[in-house]
Amino acid sequence: MKSYTCKLIIKKEWSSLIKRILSHPNEAKHTTNAKFRCGIEISCLPIHSVCMRQPPLQVIAALIAANPDSLEIPDGIGRLALHNAIRYG
């Protein structure tokens, strides 16, 4: 079952996501599994998932404030959030 934070990311409900992270900062530290259309499934933090969806800068800032270490943690296939941001624009 996907977390509420994950559902907000998938729907790109950015303002609601910011409010959620501010009120539940620990959720920025929870890994979830992301499944891609090609069938690959990886574990990732919210920052990884968000960086694949071209969010506003405020979303990135809220996630970094809640979990600064997330910038140095790779996802299940070894990519950092920065890699996703570059790859997905």
DRENTORKOL-3810 file (N, C-alpha, C; in nm, 4 decimals):
REM DRENTORKOL-3810
@n.u->0.0839; n.v->-0.1190; n.w->0.0000; ca.u->0.0000; ca.v->0.0000; ca.w->0.0000; c.u->0.0881; c.v->0.1250; c.w->0.0000
@n.u->0.0591; n.v->0.2172; n.w->-0.0863; ca.u->0.1371; ca.v->0.3399; ca.w->-0.0980; c.u->0.1016; c.v->0.4368; c.w->0.0142
@n.u->0.2032; n.v->0.5098; n.w->0.0611; ca.u->0.1810; ca.v->0.6099; ca.w->0.1646; c.u->0.1072; c.v->0.7299; c.w->0.1057
@n.u->0.0530; n.v->0.8109; n.w->0.1934; ca.u->-0.0172; ca.v->0.9310; ca.w->0.1495; c.u->0.0797; c.v->1.0241; c.w->0.0765
@n.u->0.2022; n.v->1.0355; n.w->0.1275; ca.u->0.3035; ca.v->1.1178; ca.w->0.0626; c.u->0.3285; c.v->1.0690; c.w->-0.0790
@n.u->0.3422; n.v->0.9394; n.w->-0.0953; ca.u->0.3665; ca.v->0.8803; ca.w->-0.2272; c.u->0.2506; c.v->0.9098; c.w->-0.3223
@n.u->0.1301; n.v->0.9005; n.w->-0.2734; ca.u->0.0131; ca.v->0.9295; ca.w->-0.3577; c.u->0.0126; c.v->1.0752; c.w->-0.4039
@n.u->0.0522; n.v->1.1655; n.w->-0.3150; ca.u->0.0583; ca.v->1.3074; ca.w->-0.3516; c.u->0.1652; c.v->1.3309; c.w->-0.4584
@n.u->0.2768; n.v->1.2602; n.w->-0.4475; ca.u->0.3838; ca.v->1.2725; ca.w->-0.5470; c.u->0.3353; c.v->1.2233; c.w->-0.6827
@n.u->0.2736; n.v->1.1076; n.w->-0.6851; ca.u->0.2252; ca.v->1.0495; ca.w->-0.8109; c.u->0.1243; c.v->1.1420; c.w->-0.8783
@n.u->0.0369; n.v->1.2048; n.w->-0.7986; ca.u->-0.0647; ca.v->1.2950; ca.w->-0.8536; c.u->-0.0115; c.v->1.4359; c.w->-0.8802
@n.u->0.1144; n.v->1.4607; n.w->-0.8417; ca.u->0.1765; ca.v->1.5927; ca.w->-0.8551; c.u->0.0971; c.v->1.7012; c.w->-0.7836
@n.u->0.0474; n.v->1.6693; n.w->-0.6665; ca.u->-0.0253; ca.v->1.7654; ca.w->-0.5835; c.u->0.0770; c.v->1.8358; c.w->-0.4943
@n.u->0.1515; n.v->1.9262; n.w->-0.5562; ca.u->0.2687; ca.v->1.9849; ca.w->-0.4934; c.u->0.2388; c.v->2.0634; c.w->-0.3667
@n.u->0.1372; n.v->2.1476; n.w->-0.3657; ca.u->0.1099; ca.v->2.2272; ca.w->-0.2450; c.u->0.0678; c.v->2.1366; c.w->-0.1294
@n.u->-0.0104; n.v->2.0348; n.w->-0.1574; ca.u->-0.0500; ca.v->1.9392; ca.w->-0.0534; c.u->0.0700; c.v->1.8588; c.w->-0.0045
@n.u->0.1600; n.v->1.8273; n.w->-0.0954; ca.u->0.2806; ca.v->1.7528; ca.w->-0.0573; c.u->0.3681; c.v->1.8355; c.w->0.0357
@n.u->0.3850; n.v->1.9627; n.w->0.0046; ca.u->0.4656; ca.v->2.0497; ca.w->0.0913; c.u->0.4050; c.v->2.0543; c.w->0.2316
@n.u->0.2744; n.v->2.0724; n.w->0.2398; ca.u->0.2077; ca.v->2.0753; ca.w->0.3706; c.u->0.2263; c.v->1.9435; c.w->0.4446
@n.u->0.2175; n.v->1.8325; n.w->0.3714; ca.u->0.2334; ca.v->1.7005; ca.w->0.4323; c.u->0.3751; c.v->1.6821; c.w->0.4863
@n.u->0.4747; n.v->1.7208; n.w->0.4097; ca.u->0.6140; ca.v->1.7068; ca.w->0.4542; c.u->0.6417; c.v->1.7967; c.w->0.5745
@n.u->0.5854; n.v->1.9166; n.w->0.5744; ca.u->0.6045; ca.v->2.0058; ca.w->0.6890; c.u->0.5400; c.v->1.9501; c.w->0.8158
@n.u->0.4259; n.v->1.8840; n.w->0.8017; ca.u->0.3573; ca.v->1.8295; ca.w->0.9190; c.u->0.4026; c.v->1.6877; c.w->0.9550
@n.u->0.4614; n.v->1.6161; n.w->0.8598; ca.u->0.5086; ca.v->1.4790; ca.w->0.8819; c.u->0.6491; c.v->1.4617; c.w->0.8213
@n.u->0.7490; n.v->1.5311; n.w->0.8749; ca.u->0.8819; ca.v->1.5286; ca.w->0.8139; c.u->0.9460; c.v->1.3903; c.w->0.8065
@n.u->0.9087; n.v->1.3001; n.w->0.8954; ca.u->0.9659; ca.v->1.1652; ca.w->0.8913; c.u->0.9316; c.v->1.0905; c.w->0.7630
@n.u->0.8223; n.v->1.1284; n.w->0.6980; ca.u->0.7833; ca.v->1.0606; ca.w->0.5747; c.u->0.8845; c.v->1.0856; c.w->0.4622
@n.u->0.9669; n.v->1.1879; n.w->0.4753; ca.u->1.0716; ca.v->1.2139; ca.w->0.3758; c.u->1.1843; c.v->1.1114; c.w->0.3863
@n.u->1.1833; n.v->1.0321; n.w->0.4942; ca.u->1.2878; ca.v->0.9316; ca.w->0.5171; c.u->1.2420; c.v->0.7896; c.w->0.4846
@n.u->1.1168; n.v->0.7727; n.w->0.4487; ca.u->1.0623; ca.v->0.6391; ca.w->0.4219; c.u->1.0808; c.v->0.5998; c.w->0.2764
@n.u->1.1393; n.v->0.4847; n.w->0.2544; ca.u->1.1520; ca.v->0.4355; ca.w->0.1172; c.u->1.0230; c.v->0.3665; c.w->0.0749
@n.u->0.9955; n.v->0.3741; n.w->-0.0519; ca.u->0.8809; ca.v->0.3035; ca.w->-0.1105; c.u->0.9294; c.v->0.2351; c.w->-0.2379
@n.u->0.8487; n.v->0.1489; n.w->-0.2918; ca.u->0.8816; ca.v->0.0851; ca.w->-0.4186; c.u->0.8103; c.v->0.1586; c.w->-0.5302
@n.u->0.8849; n.v->0.1913; n.w->-0.6321; ca.u->0.8291; ca.v->0.2572; ca.w->-0.7499; c.u->0.8335; c.v->0.1581; c.w->-0.8657
@n.u->0.7217; n.v->0.1419; n.w->-0.9325; ca.u->0.7162; ca.v->0.0508; ca.w->-1.0465; c.u->0.7007; c.v->0.1325; c.w->-1.1739
@n.u->0.7848; n.v->0.1033; n.w->-1.2705; ca.u->0.7838; ca.v->0.1743; ca.w->-1.3972; c.u->0.7042; c.v->0.0966; c.w->-1.5012
@n.u->0.6645; n.v->0.1640; n.w->-1.6063; ca.u->0.5862; ca.v->0.1003; ca.w->-1.7125; c.u->0.6565; c.v->-0.0205; c.w->-1.7725
@n.u->0.7889; n.v->-0.0177; n.w->-1.7736; ca.u->0.8656; ca.v->-0.1283; ca.w->-1.8320; c.u->0.8674; c.v->-0.2510; c.w->-1.7419
@n.u->0.8129; n.v->-0.2371; n.w->-1.6190; ca.u->0.8058; ca.v->-0.3501; ca.w->-1.5275; c.u->0.9113; c.v->-0.3505; c.w->-1.4190
@n.u->1.0107; n.v->-0.2641; n.w->-1.4310; ca.u->1.1145; ca.v->-0.2565; ca.w->-1.3289; c.u->1.0573; c.v->-0.1942; c.w->-1.2029
@n.u->1.0931; n.v->-0.2494; n.w->-1.0889; ca.u->1.0497; ca.v->-0.1956; ca.w->-0.9606; c.u->1.1735; c.v->-0.1678; c.w->-0.8771
@n.u->1.1837; n.v->-0.0467; n.w->-0.8219; ca.u->1.2981; ca.v->-0.0087; ca.w->-0.7393; c.u->1.2507; c.v->0.0558; c.w->-0.6105
@n.u->1.3366; n.v->0.0517; n.w->-0.5100; ca.u->1.3074; ca.v->0.1235; ca.w->-0.3863; c.u->1.3665; c.v->0.2631; c.w->-0.3975
@n.u->1.2939; n.v->0.3602; n.w->-0.3461; ca.u->1.3436; ca.v->0.4977; ca.w->-0.3533; c.u->1.2818; c.v->0.5823; c.w->-0.2428
@n.u->1.3481; n.v->0.6922; n.w->-0.2160; ca.u->1.2977; ca.v->0.7917; ca.w->-0.1213; c.u->1.2063; c.v->0.8886; c.w->-0.1964
@n.u->1.1247; n.v->0.9643; n.w->-0.1239; ca.u->1.0398; ca.v->1.0631; ca.w->-0.1904; c.u->1.1179; c.v->1.1603; c.w->-0.2792
@n.u->1.2384; n.v->1.1997; n.w->-0.2372; ca.u->1.3172; ca.v->1.2939; ca.w->-0.3175; c.u->1.3500; c.v->1.2356; c.w->-0.4552
@n.u->1.3755; n.v->1.1044; n.w->-0.4616; ca.u->1.4043; ca.v->1.0404; ca.w->-0.5901; c.u->1.2808; c.v->1.0448; c.w->-0.6805
@n.u->1.1684; n.v->1.0108; n.w->-0.6224; ca.u->1.0435; ca.v->1.0060; ca.w->-0.6983; c.u->1.0014; c.v->1.1450; c.w->-0.7466
@n.u->1.0146; n.v->1.2426; n.w->-0.6595; ca.u->0.9781; ca.v->1.3804; ca.w->-0.6938; c.u->1.0649; c.v->1.4322; c.w->-0.8080
@n.u->1.1929; n.v->1.4014; n.w->-0.8047; ca.u->1.2852; ca.v->1.4523; ca.w->-0.9070; c.u->1.2599; c.v->1.3923; c.w->-1.0449
@n.u->1.1739; n.v->1.2930; n.w->-1.0536; ca.u->1.1348; ca.v->1.2372; ca.w->-1.1831; c.u->1.0126; c.v->1.3073; c.w->-1.2401
@n.u->0.9571; n.v->1.4058; n.w->-1.1665; ca.u->0.8287; ca.v->1.4641; ca.w->-1.2049; c.u->0.8313; c.v->1.6160; c.w->-1.2213
@n.u->0.9452; n.v->1.6753; n.w->-1.2356; ca.u->0.9606; ca.v->1.8188; ca.w->-1.2589; c.u->0.8808; c.v->1.9040; c.w->-1.1589
@n.u->0.9119; n.v->1.8903; n.w->-1.0302; ca.u->0.8375; ca.v->1.9656; ca.w->-0.9278; c.u->0.8849; c.v->2.1106; c.w->-0.9169
@n.u->0.8048; n.v->2.1937; n.w->-0.8513; ca.u->0.8518; ca.v->2.3288; ca.w->-0.8184; c.u->0.9664; c.v->2.3197; c.w->-0.7169
@n.u->1.0519; n.v->2.4189; n.w->-0.7161; ca.u->1.1670; ca.v->2.4217; ca.w->-0.6271; c.u->1.1269; c.v->2.4099; c.w->-0.4795
@n.u->1.0107; n.v->2.4637; n.w->-0.4435; ca.u->0.9658; ca.v->2.4585; ca.w->-0.3038; c.u->0.9467; c.v->2.3144; c.w->-0.2548
@n.u->0.9083; n.v->2.2254; n.w->-0.3446; ca.u->0.8901; ca.v->2.0844; ca.w->-0.3079; c.u->1.0253; c.v->2.0228; c.w->-0.2744
@n.u->1.1223; n.v->2.0473; n.w->-0.3592; ca.u->1.2578; ca.v->1.9969; ca.w->-0.3357; c.u->1.3119; c.v->2.0523; c.w->-0.2041
@n.u->1.2932; n.v->2.1811; n.w->-0.1814; ca.u->1.3423; ca.v->2.2451; ca.w->-0.0587; c.u->1.2795; c.v->2.1830; c.w->0.0653
@n.u->1.1497; n.v->2.1554; n.w->0.0613; ca.u->1.0816; ca.v->2.0951; ca.w->0.1769; c.u->1.1355; c.v->1.9554; c.w->0.2050
@n.u->1.1570; n.v->1.8770; n.w->0.1010; ca.u->1.2083; ca.v->1.7412; ca.w->0.1197; c.u->1.3526; c.v->1.7424; c.w->0.1703
@n.u->1.4329; n.v->1.8343; n.w->0.1201; ca.u->1.5714; ca.v->1.8438; ca.w->0.1671; c.u->1.5753; c.v->1.8893; c.w->0.3127
@n.u->1.4911; n.v->1.9849; n.w->0.3479; ca.u->1.4864; ca.v->2.0321; ca.w->0.4872; c.u->1.4454; c.v->1.9188; c.w->0.5816
@n.u->1.3538; n.v->1.8337; n.w->0.5371; ca.u->1.3060; ca.v->1.7237; ca.w->0.6207; c.u->1.4066; c.v->1.6082; c.w->0.6274
@n.u->1.4876; n.v->1.5930; n.w->0.5225; ca.u->1.5835; ca.v->1.4825; ca.w->0.5189; c.u->1.7064; c.v->1.5223; c.w->0.4365
@n.u->1.7958; n.v->1.6032; n.w->0.4943; ca.u->1.9129; ca.v->1.6501; ca.w->0.4199; c.u->2.0008; c.v->1.5366; c.w->0.3671
@n.u->2.0074; n.v->1.4270; n.w->0.4392; ca.u->2.0906; ca.v->1.3136; ca.w->0.3969; c.u->2.0406; c.v->1.2474; c.w->0.2693
@n.u->1.9149; n.v->1.2719; n.w->0.2326; ca.u->1.8568; ca.v->1.2053; ca.w->0.1159; c.u->1.9319; c.v->1.2372; c.w->-0.0132
@n.u->2.0010; n.v->1.3497; n.w->-0.0169; ca.u->2.0741; ca.v->1.3874; ca.w->-0.1374; c.u->2.1929; c.v->1.2953; c.w->-0.1645
@n.u->2.2383; n.v->1.2254; n.w->-0.0609; ca.u->2.3538; ca.v->1.1368; ca.w->-0.0741; c.u->2.3163; c.v->0.9892; c.w->-0.0736
@n.u->2.1877; n.v->0.9587; n.w->-0.0694; ca.u->2.1423; ca.v->0.8197; ca.w->-0.0636; c.u->2.0945; c.v->0.7774; c.w->-0.2022
@n.u->2.1537; n.v->0.6715; n.w->-0.2581; ca.u->2.1093; ca.v->0.6253; ca.w->-0.3896; c.u->1.9786; c.v->0.5472; c.w->-0.3809
@n.u->1.9068; n.v->0.5442; n.w->-0.4926; ca.u->1.7860; ca.v->0.4618; ca.w->-0.4995; c.u->1.8267; c.v->0.3159; c.w->-0.5233
@n.u->1.7305; n.v->0.2309; n.w->-0.5488; ca.u->1.7548; ca.v->0.0882; ca.w->-0.5635; c.u->1.8430; c.v->0.0489; c.w->-0.6805
@n.u->1.8656; n.v->0.1395; n.w->-0.7740; ca.u->1.9543; ca.v->0.1081; ca.w->-0.8861; c.u->2.0766; c.v->0.1999; c.w->-0.8885
@n.u->2.1029; n.v->0.2625; n.w->-0.7743; ca.u->2.2265; ca.v->0.3382; ca.w->-0.7586; c.u->2.2239; c.v->0.4839; c.w->-0.8011
@n.u->2.1068; n.v->0.5367; n.w->-0.8356; ca.u->2.0989; ca.v->0.6766; ca.w->-0.8784; c.u->2.0672; c.v->0.7675; c.w->-0.7600
@n.u->2.1297; n.v->0.8835; n.w->-0.7603; ca.u->2.0969; ca.v->0.9872; ca.w->-0.6628; c.u->1.9791; c.v->1.0688; c.w->-0.7159
@n.u->1.9182; n.v->1.1470; n.w->-0.6281; ca.u->1.8080; ca.v->1.2344; ca.w->-0.6709; c.u->1.8547; c.v->1.3276; c.w->-0.7829
@n.u->1.9780; n.v->1.3747; n.w->-0.7742; ca.u->2.0333; ca.v->1.4614; ca.w->-0.8778; c.u->2.0311; c.v->1.3932; c.w->-1.0146
@n.u->2.0631; n.v->1.2649; n.w->-1.0187; ca.u->2.0587; ca.v->1.1910; ca.w->-1.1457; c.u->1.9177; c.v->1.1932; c.w->-1.2046
@n.u->1.8172; n.v->1.1731; n.w->-1.1197; ca.u->1.6787; ca.v->1.1755; ca.w->-1.1679; c.u->1.6404; c.v->1.3142; c.w->-1.2160
@n.u->1.6823; n.v->1.4161; n.w->-1.1433; ca.u->1.6492; ca.v->1.5534; ca.w->-1.1840; c.u->1.7085; c.v->1.5848; c.w->-1.3206
@n.u->1.8303; n.v->1.5406; n.w->-1.3440; ca.u->1.8939; ca.v->1.5645; ca.w->-1.4738; c.u->1.8264; c.v->1.4811; c.w->-1.5828
@n.u->1.8031; n.v->1.3555; n.w->-1.5532; ca.u->1.7454; ca.v->1.2652; ca.w->-1.6530; c.u->1.6044; c.v->1.3058; c.w->-1.6949
@n.u->1.5241; n.v->1.3496; n.w->-1.5983; ca.u->1.3827; ca.v->1.3800; ca.w->-1.6265; c.u->1.3548; c.v->1.5299; c.w->-1.6402
@n.u->1.4580; n.v->1.6104; n.w->-1.6417; ca.u->1.4411; ca.v->1.7543; ca.w->-1.6648; c.u->1.3925; c.v->1.8272; c.w->-1.5460
END
